[in-house]
């Protein structure tokens, strides 16, 4: 007859000492519905920076890359199919590209055009209109320092535009 003491020692003696005891089988996961507190906890983790956001950052980078690529392709296609300039602004831009303005002169000429109400393209082509508009613009009292600096830039532009 086996005693309790022999029953405990016997299984231990039959097992090899280097073997690990068998791992307990994990309990099946409990399925539960997501609650509002789960959402709150996730938002708290996101705001504190505790969670691993590499997937979210990766997705944002991919979406941004696709958006930039789409914008570049759109603008490229738009430039390919662009017809002749059909507005004063576009015509002025094309004429100023052909002339090669000194730095900030295009901006100063745009300011003169906006202030005097004269089309910029007309000022690029007509010397008399250019001189009259610049003189009317330079005589205004506001931003006198910027206007004097702009007038010197426009004088340089005048020699480039109307040199014969």
C-alpha positions in Angstrom: 0.0 0.0 0.0 1.3 3.4 -1.0 1.3 6.2 1.4 0.7 9.8 0.5 4.4 10.5 0.9 5.3 7.9 -1.7 2.7 9.4 -4.1 4.3 12.8 -4.0 7.9 11.5 -4.4 7.2 9.0 -7.1 6.1 11.4 -9.9 9.1 13.6 -9.1 11.5 10.7 -9.3 10.1 9.7 -12.7 10.7 13.1 -14.2 14.1 14.2 -15.3 15.6 17.0 -13.2 16.4 19.2 -16.2 12.9 19.2 -17.7 10.8 22.3 -17.0 7.4 21.7 -15.6 4.6 21.9 -18.3 3.4 25.4 -18.9 -0.2 26.1 -17.9 -2.5 26.5 -20.9 -3.6 30.1 -21.3 -7.2 30.9 -20.7 -9.1 31.8 -23.9 -9.4 35.6 -24.3 -12.6 37.1 -23.0 -14.5 38.8 -25.8 -16.1 42.0 -24.7 -17.5 45.0 -26.5 -15.5 48.2 -26.7 -16.8 50.9 -24.4 -16.4 54.6 -24.1 -13.9 54.3 -21.3 -11.6 52.3 -23.7 -11.8 55.2 -26.1 -10.9 57.6 -23.4 -8.0 55.5 -22.3 -6.7 55.3 -25.8 -7.0 59.1 -26.3 -5.2 59.6 -22.9 -2.4 57.3 -24.1 -2.1 59.1 -27.4 -1.9 62.5 -25.8 0.7 61.4 -23.2 2.7 59.7 -25.9 2.6 56.3 -24.2 1.4 54.2 -27.1 3.4 53.1 -30.1 2.3 55.4 -32.9 4.7 54.2 -35.6 1.8 52.8 -37.7 -0.1 56.1 -37.5 3.0 58.1 -38.4 3.7 55.8 -41.3 0.2 56.2 -42.6 0.4 59.9 -42.3 3.7 60.0 -44.2 2.3 57.8 -47.0 -0.8 60.0 -47.3 1.3 63.1 -47.4 3.6 61.6 -50.0 0.6 60.7 -52.2 -0.9 64.2 -51.8 2.4 65.9 -52.8 2.8 63.6 -55.7 -0.8 64.3 -56.9 -0.2 68.0 -56.6 3.1 67.9 -58.5 1.4 65.8 -61.3 -1.6 68.2 -61.4 0.6 71.3 -61.7 2.8 69.6 -64.3 -0.2 68.6 -66.4 -1.6 72.1 -66.0 1.6 73.6 -67.3 1.6 71.3 -70.3 -1.9 72.2 -71.4 -1.7 75.9 -70.6 -2.7 78.1 -73.5 -1.7 81.6 -74.2 -2.1 84.1 -71.3 -5.6 85.4 -71.2 -5.4 87.8 -68.3 -3.4 90.9 -67.4 -1.7 89.1 -64.5 -0.6 86.1 -66.7 0.6 88.4 -69.5 2.6 90.5 -67.0 4.2 87.4 -65.5 5.1 86.1 -69.0 6.6 89.5 -70.0 8.5 89.8 -66.8 10.0 86.3 -67.3 11.1 87.3 -70.8 12.8 90.5 -69.5 14.6 89.1 -66.5 13.9 91.5 -63.7 16.4 92.5 -61.0 15.7 91.1 -57.6 12.5 92.5 -55.9 11.8 94.7 -58.9 8.8 92.6 -60.0 7.3 93.0 -56.5 7.9 96.8 -56.6 6.3 97.0 -60.1 3.4 95.0 -58.9 3.0 97.5 -56.0 3.1 100.4 -58.4 0.5 98.7 -60.6 -1.8 97.9 -57.7 -1.5 101.4 -56.2 -2.0 103.4 -59.4 -4.6 101.0 -61.0 -2.5 100.6 -64.1 -2.1 97.1 -65.7 1.4 95.8 -65.0 1.8 94.4 -68.6 1.1 97.9 -70.0 3.8 99.4 -67.8 6.3 96.9 -69.0 5.6 97.8 -72.6 5.0 101.5 -72.5 7.8 103.8 -71.3 5.6 106.9 -70.8 3.0 104.9 -68.8 5.8 103.4 -66.7 7.3 106.8 -65.8 3.9 108.4 -65.0 2.9 105.5 -62.8 6.2 105.3 -60.9 6.2 109.1 -60.3 2.5 109.0 -59.0 3.4 106.1 -56.8 6.6 107.5 -55.4 4.9 110.8 -54.4 2.6 109.2 -51.9 3.5 109.8 -48.2 2.9 106.4 -46.7 5.8 103.9 -46.5 8.2 106.6 -47.8 11.3 104.6 -47.0 10.1 101.5 -48.8 8.9 103.7 -51.7 12.3 105.3 -52.1 14.0 101.9 -52.0 11.5 100.6 -54.6 12.0 103.7 -56.8 15.7 102.9 -57.0 14.9 99.3 -57.9 12.4 100.5 -60.6 15.0 102.9 -62.0 17.3 99.9 -62.6 14.4 98.1 -64.2 13.6 101.1 -66.4 17.1 101.0 -67.9 16.7 97.3 -68.6 13.2 97.6 -70.1 13.6 100.6 -72.3 17.3 100.6 -73.2 17.8 101.3 -76.9 
